[in-house]
Amino acid sequence: MNILSSLMTSLDYNQLILAGVDIAIWILLMEGAMLGAFRWRTGRGLPLASVILICLSGLGLLLALKAALGQAGVHWIGLGLSVGGAAHVIDLVRRIKQHKQNV
């Protein structure tokens, strides 16, 4: 029996996916911090509000996934989806308004 198969049998798939979701959350937060720091230091790049909204929409989806896999209540899943969806809609409305002003 090789090491990978013994590891897979000892770990629950949900726990493995939950660990992957945790890694994705940290990567998302680091990316947002780096984009915000780049904007703050150079004045170039995405506006800070856009960075926050983009990260918040992704974070909402990841937290909803984590809640679903962790068998949290349906209200926590709905909260994550609602936050992510609202942030996404606000970001889209801001981008559409900005595009119309530039045309």
Backbone as a chain_set.jsonl record, in Angstrom:
{"seq": "MNILSSLMTSLDYNQLILAGVDIAIWILLMEGAMLGAFRWRTGRGLPLASVILICLSGLGLLLALKAALGQAGVHWIGLGLSVGGAAHVIDLVRRIKQHKQNV", "coords": {"N": [[0.853, -1.177, 0.0], [0.649, 2.123, -0.935], [1.812, 5.396, 0.149], [0.102, 7.521, -0.479], [-2.443, 6.324, -0.917], [-2.931, 5.257, 1.606], [-3.05, 7.599, 3.074], [-5.31, 8.811, 1.953], [-7.306, 7.024, 2.706], [-7.3, 7.359, 5.43], [-8.081, 9.963, 5.835], [-11.003, 11.929, 5.81], [-12.903, 12.792, 2.978], [-14.331, 15.212, 2.991], [-12.97, 16.665, 4.967], [-10.535, 16.985, 3.725], [-11.256, 18.557, 1.521], [-12.237, 20.752, 2.933], [-9.852, 21.675, 4.044], [-8.59, 22.499, 1.709], [-10.336, 24.578, 0.999], [-9.84, 26.327, 3.117], [-7.188, 26.991, 2.512], [-7.603, 28.29, 0.075], [-9.087, 30.49, 0.964], [-7.167, 31.864, 2.504], [-5.316, 32.464, 0.471], [-6.879, 34.16, -1.113], [-7.293, 36.287, 0.687], [-4.644, 37.142, 1.035], [-4.053, 37.923, -1.588], [-5.861, 40.047, -1.896], [-4.838, 41.783, 0.058], [-2.302, 42.291, -1.015], [-2.976, 43.503, -3.484], [-4.313, 45.761, -2.52], [-2.222, 46.994, -1.076], [-0.446, 47.508, -3.174], [-1.921, 49.366, -4.649], [-2.094, 51.418, -2.744], [0.583, 52.128, -2.348], [1.564, 52.79, -4.934], [-0.444, 54.082, -6.335], [-1.514, 53.083, -8.585], [-3.337, 50.522, -10.385], [-6.206, 48.527, -9.363], [-8.999, 50.311, -7.962], [-9.383, 50.7, -4.407], [-11.927, 50.127, -3.382], [-12.952, 48.417, -5.342], [-11.216, 46.233, -5.122], [-11.871, 45.358, -2.55], [-14.584, 44.647, -2.908], [-14.399, 42.626, -4.865], [-12.886, 40.702, -3.5], [-14.587, 40.241, -1.342], [-16.832, 39.112, -2.569], [-15.809, 36.666, -3.528], [-14.945, 35.604, -1.091], [-17.367, 35.305, 0.268], [-18.576, 33.229, -1.22], [-16.719, 31.156, -0.786], [-16.882, 30.864, 1.996], [-19.532, 30.049, 2.209], [-19.364, 27.576, 0.943], [-17.623, 26.305, 2.716], [-19.223, 26.28, 4.996], [-21.287, 24.611, 4.11], [-19.94, 22.181, 3.632], [-19.017, 21.713, 6.171], [-21.277, 21.084, 7.468], [-22.858, 23.076, 8.593], [-25.566, 25.163, 9.73], [-28.321, 25.92, 7.526], [-28.78, 28.609, 7.395], [-26.275, 29.827, 7.687], [-25.022, 29.093, 5.347], [-26.679, 30.373, 3.507], [-26.194, 33.014, 4.317], [-23.488, 33.374, 3.598], [-23.688, 33.053, 0.798], [-25.421, 35.17, 0.245], [-23.954, 37.456, 1.036], [-21.743, 37.225, -0.689], [-23.059, 37.343, -3.19], [-24.334, 39.871, -3.057], [-22.108, 41.592, -2.865], [-20.972, 41.075, -5.34], [-22.95, 41.996, -7.141], [-23.004, 44.732, -6.455], [-20.399, 45.417, -7.211], [-20.55, 44.931, -9.983], [-22.495, 46.854, -10.75], [-21.121, 49.225, -10.119], [-18.989, 48.995, -11.935], [-20.359, 49.067, -14.41], [-21.486, 51.645, -14.323], [-19.135, 53.144, -14.278], [-18.052, 52.423, -16.735], [-19.936, 53.52, -18.487], [-19.513, 56.21, -18.017], [-17.027, 56.556, -19.103], [-17.379, 56.164, -21.778]], "CA": [[0.0, 0.0, 0.0], [1.499, 3.31, -0.985], [1.541, 6.422, 1.15], [-1.049, 8.316, -0.886], [-3.697, 5.61, -0.679], [-3.15, 5.155, 3.051], [-3.461, 8.921, 3.528], [-6.67, 9.041, 1.506], [-8.238, 6.217, 3.481], [-7.353, 7.838, 6.802], [-8.717, 11.274, 5.848], [-12.328, 12.081, 5.237], [-12.827, 13.68, 1.819], [-14.807, 16.535, 3.38], [-11.898, 17.356, 5.677], [-9.537, 17.336, 2.721], [-11.788, 19.692, 0.772], [-12.263, 21.88, 3.856], [-8.487, 22.199, 4.122], [-8.387, 23.223, 0.46], [-11.101, 25.825, 1.089], [-9.077, 27.204, 4.01], [-6.035, 27.494, 1.748], [-8.129, 29.248, -0.915], [-9.452, 31.708, 1.701], [-5.925, 32.582, 2.824], [-4.769, 32.998, -0.78], [-7.736, 35.283, -1.476], [-6.998, 37.395, 1.596], [-3.302, 37.633, 0.705], [-4.157, 38.616, -2.869], [-6.513, 41.328, -1.63], [-3.896, 42.644, 0.783], [-1.249, 42.708, -1.944], [-3.55, 44.462, -4.43], [-4.544, 47.001, -1.775], [-0.926, 47.608, -0.787], [0.072, 48.02, -4.447], [-2.675, 50.588, -4.954], [-1.75, 52.428, -1.749], [1.976, 52.573, -2.539], [1.864, 53.318, -6.274], [-1.56, 54.829, -6.903], [-1.952, 52.387, -9.797], [-4.067, 49.284, -10.132], [-7.633, 48.631, -9.088], [-9.377, 51.103, -6.784], [-9.504, 49.893, -3.195], [-13.314, 49.642, -3.267], [-13.092, 47.268, -6.244], [-10.484, 45.113, -4.518], [-12.667, 44.867, -1.416], [-15.791, 43.983, -3.412], [-14.009, 41.381, -5.531], [-12.498, 39.738, -2.456], [-15.763, 39.921, -0.536], [-17.702, 38.184, -3.302], [-15.16, 35.358, -3.479], [-14.94, 35.137, 0.286], [-18.722, 34.843, 0.573], [-18.775, 31.908, -1.824], [-15.876, 30.17, -0.105], [-17.436, 30.617, 3.328], [-20.743, 29.244, 2.027], [-18.9, 26.211, 0.675], [-17.087, 25.77, 3.965], [-20.365, 26.01, 5.871], [-22.013, 23.448, 3.589], [-19.141, 20.979, 3.864], [-18.91, 21.518, 7.609], [-22.624, 20.767, 7.931], [-23.413, 24.177, 9.374], [-26.962, 25.406, 9.423], [-28.603, 26.48, 6.208], [-28.722, 30.066, 7.479], [-24.882, 30.242, 7.468], [-24.777, 28.933, 3.912], [-27.404, 31.484, 2.88], [-25.506, 34.263, 4.628], [-22.308, 33.448, 2.745], [-24.128, 33.287, -0.577], [-26.006, 36.512, 0.147], [-22.866, 38.437, 1.09], [-21.002, 37.125, -1.947], [-23.891, 37.825, -4.286], [-24.524, 41.318, -2.931], [-20.841, 42.237, -3.224], [-20.801, 40.92, -6.793], [-23.89, 42.901, -7.811], [-22.519, 46.1, -6.233], [-19.216, 45.576, -8.054], [-21.002, 45.035, -11.378], [-23.157, 48.146, -10.937], [-20.054, 50.228, -10.133], [-18.246, 48.883, -13.2], [-21.217, 49.526, -15.506], [-21.536, 53.112, -14.227], [-17.819, 53.649, -14.658], [-17.914, 52.219, -18.181], [-20.804, 54.491, -19.166], [-18.893, 57.531, -17.89], [-15.828, 56.585, -19.952], [-17.731, 56.015, -23.199]], "C": [[0.899, 1.24, 0.0], [1.013, 4.378, -0.014], [0.285, 7.21, 0.803], [-2.364, 7.604, -0.599], [-3.967, 5.449, 0.812], [-3.579, 6.493, 3.632], [-4.912, 9.179, 3.158], [-7.675, 8.207, 2.289], [-8.346, 6.73, 4.911], [-8.029, 9.195, 6.919], [-10.107, 11.197, 5.241], [-12.223, 13.072, 4.078], [-13.299, 15.088, 2.152], [-13.724, 17.322, 4.101], [-10.806, 17.789, 4.719], [-9.993, 18.55, 1.916], [-11.855, 20.929, 1.662], [-10.884, 22.503, 4.007], [-8.158, 22.986, 2.853], [-9.124, 24.554, 0.44], [-10.376, 26.811, 1.999], [-7.872, 27.805, 3.296], [-6.498, 28.544, 0.745], [-8.52, 30.567, -0.241], [-8.207, 32.526, 2.02], [-5.287, 33.184, 1.578], [-5.569, 34.229, -1.213], [-7.442, 36.497, -0.605], [-5.618, 37.993, 1.312], [-3.317, 38.419, -0.607], [-4.791, 39.99, -2.677], [-5.591, 42.299, -0.912], [-2.801, 43.155, -0.145], [-1.769, 43.718, -2.967], [-3.815, 45.804, -3.757], [-3.247, 47.733, -1.468], [-0.31, 48.199, -2.057], [-0.607, 49.33, -4.801], [-2.257, 51.723, -4.026], [-0.352, 52.997, -1.998], [2.214, 53.267, -3.873], [0.765, 54.214, -6.836], [-2.086, 54.216, -8.189], [-2.729, 51.138, -9.397], [-5.536, 49.551, -9.855], [-7.892, 49.564, -7.911], [-9.632, 50.186, -5.584], [-10.921, 49.332, -3.018], [-13.534, 48.422, -4.155], [-12.399, 46.041, -5.684], [-11.304, 44.503, -3.385], [-13.889, 44.102, -1.911], [-15.469, 42.659, -4.093], [-13.672, 40.313, -4.493], [-13.7, 39.311, -1.621], [-16.696, 38.957, -1.258], [-17.102, 36.779, -3.314], [-15.174, 34.759, -2.09], [-16.318, 34.624, 0.704], [-18.997, 33.456, 0.018], [-17.954, 30.834, -1.112], [-16.401, 29.858, 1.29], [-18.732, 29.824, 3.254], [-20.377, 27.791, 1.755], [-18.382, 25.559, 1.942], [-18.219, 25.427, 4.936], [-21.125, 24.768, 5.418], [-21.242, 22.161, 3.862], [-19.004, 20.661, 5.352], [-20.24, 21.238, 8.263], [-23.161, 21.814, 8.898], [-24.879, 24.346, 8.983], [-27.139, 26.102, 8.083], [-28.54, 28.006, 6.242], [-27.295, 30.582, 7.266], [-24.504, 30.129, 5.989], [-25.439, 30.084, 3.16], [-26.739, 32.824, 3.123], [-24.271, 34.435, 3.741], [-22.663, 33.736, 1.297], [-24.698, 34.689, -0.761], [-24.931, 37.591, 0.151], [-22.079, 38.424, -0.221], [-21.784, 37.676, -3.128], [-24.096, 39.33, -4.25], [-23.252, 42.068, -3.323], [-20.617, 42.18, -4.733], [-21.703, 41.889, -7.554], [-23.432, 44.351, -7.652], [-21.301, 46.378, -7.117], [-19.614, 45.743, -9.52], [-21.658, 46.378, -11.667], [-22.116, 49.262, -10.996], [-19.289, 50.194, -11.454], [-19.064, 49.381, -14.387], [-21.311, 51.049, -15.504], [-20.22, 53.729, -14.679], [-17.597, 53.523, -16.168], [-18.737, 53.249, -18.959], [-20.198, 55.884, -19.109], [-17.697, 57.665, -18.836], [-16.143, 56.52, -21.433], [-18.188, 57.316, -23.777]], "O": [[1.793, 1.375, 0.836], [-0.067, 4.264, 0.567], [-0.509, 7.533, 1.686], [-3.302, 8.218, -0.091], [-5.121, 5.499, 1.237], [-4.375, 6.537, 4.57], [-5.669, 9.713, 3.969], [-8.799, 8.657, 2.511], [-9.386, 6.554, 5.546], [-8.508, 9.549, 7.997], [-10.338, 10.475, 4.271], [-11.528, 14.082, 4.188], [-12.733, 16.061, 1.653], [-13.575, 18.522, 3.87], [-10.215, 18.856, 4.891], [-9.207, 19.463, 1.66], [-11.564, 22.035, 1.206], [-10.759, 23.725, 4.088], [-7.513, 24.032, 2.925], [-8.607, 25.546, -0.074], [-10.303, 28.0, 1.69], [-7.573, 28.988, 3.457], [-5.849, 29.577, 0.586], [-8.31, 31.639, -0.809], [-8.192, 33.742, 1.828], [-4.771, 34.3, 1.628], [-4.988, 35.23, -1.633], [-7.351, 37.616, -1.11], [-5.449, 39.212, 1.346], [-2.668, 39.459, -0.72], [-4.314, 40.981, -3.23], [-5.561, 43.489, -1.227], [-2.416, 44.322, -0.069], [-1.077, 44.686, -3.284], [-3.574, 46.859, -4.344], [-3.179, 48.956, -1.586], [0.282, 49.278, -2.014], [0.049, 50.291, -5.204], [-2.086, 52.859, -4.469], [-0.133, 54.202, -1.873], [2.982, 54.227, -3.943], [1.026, 55.025, -7.725], [-2.996, 54.76, -8.815], [-2.768, 50.755, -8.228], [-6.042, 50.65, -10.081], [-7.103, 49.607, -6.967], [-10.047, 49.038, -5.743], [-11.093, 48.202, -2.56], [-14.231, 47.489, -3.758], [-12.931, 44.933, -5.761], [-11.416, 43.282, -3.275], [-14.2, 43.028, -1.396], [-16.192, 41.679, -3.917], [-14.115, 39.169, -4.595], [-13.812, 38.147, -1.239], [-17.287, 38.079, -0.629], [-17.826, 35.801, -3.126], [-15.387, 33.558, -1.922], [-16.421, 33.624, 1.414], [-19.578, 32.61, 0.696], [-18.444, 29.731, -0.867], [-16.367, 28.704, 1.719], [-19.01, 29.012, 4.136], [-21.015, 26.878, 2.281], [-18.672, 24.393, 2.21], [-18.172, 24.401, 5.615], [-21.558, 23.965, 6.245], [-21.828, 21.161, 4.277], [-18.89, 19.5, 5.745], [-20.325, 21.162, 9.489], [-23.826, 21.493, 9.883], [-25.356, 23.74, 8.024], [-26.239, 26.774, 7.58], [-28.273, 28.632, 5.216], [-27.118, 31.669, 6.716], [-23.766, 30.957, 5.455], [-24.828, 30.694, 2.283], [-26.719, 33.679, 2.238], [-24.039, 35.514, 3.197], [-22.022, 34.559, 0.644], [-24.485, 35.321, -1.796], [-24.988, 38.532, -0.64], [-21.786, 39.475, -0.79], [-21.236, 38.391, -3.966], [-24.041, 39.994, -5.285], [-23.317, 43.07, -4.035], [-20.124, 43.139, -5.328], [-21.261, 42.531, -8.507], [-23.467, 45.118, -8.614], [-21.19, 47.455, -7.702], [-19.073, 46.601, -10.218], [-21.407, 46.978, -12.712], [-22.219, 50.154, -11.837], [-18.979, 51.24, -12.024], [-18.527, 50.043, -15.275], [-21.227, 51.677, -16.559], [-20.213, 54.734, -15.391], [-17.022, 54.413, -16.794], [-18.279, 53.782, -19.97], [-20.35, 56.663, -20.051], [-17.394, 58.759, -19.311], [-15.275, 56.789, -22.264], [-18.525, 57.382, -24.96]]}, "num_chains": 1, "name": "protein.A"}
